[in-house]
């Protein structure tokens, strides 16, 4: 099976999927989507995802899966990236829900405003920056006593949170006072099969 993936290479949510595919050594074809020029609102794209968002994982001619963290769980099922133990799996999901509810809406949106929209004086930024630091505080406290987010090993929870945290500077965030996060980022960076995420202007 060769997956078809529709995404934006410089999007953290899309990068998660690509990173997992690479680290699991799964065959895929990447289809770059011109999000900023309306490509996610076309009739053909909306057939894949009526919500008009990337990424989309096309599994076969009848099956497409959306939402980055759902895709991560699908790809990682049955692999070391998603624990089989009931509680550890739930803890992975806990951090993935945290990422989508308390982290991504702040870090990713601040980065989107600055890097995609190029609006460095946008009135939304102070709130997004404050929310980003709240999420980072929670992560720092957790990682101060742990190597990875769950099960003391690298999982899709780490992939989900790494995507936007490792480019936090592009959101205007300073990680200097977060030593545990910086150490964790270095550990993730050294995982086999890790790839870089292209900058917005590449």
Secondary structure, DSSP 8 states (H G I E B T S, - for coil): --EEEEE-TT-HHHHHHHHHHHHTT--EEEEE--GGGTGGGSHHHHHH-TT--S-EEEEETTEEEESHHHHHHHHHTTSTTS-SSHHHHHHHHHHHHHIIIIIHHHHHHHHIIIIIS--TT-TTHHHHHHHHHHHHHHHHHHHTT-SSSBTTB--HHHHHHHHHHTTGGGGT---TT-HHHHHHHHHHHTSTT------TT-
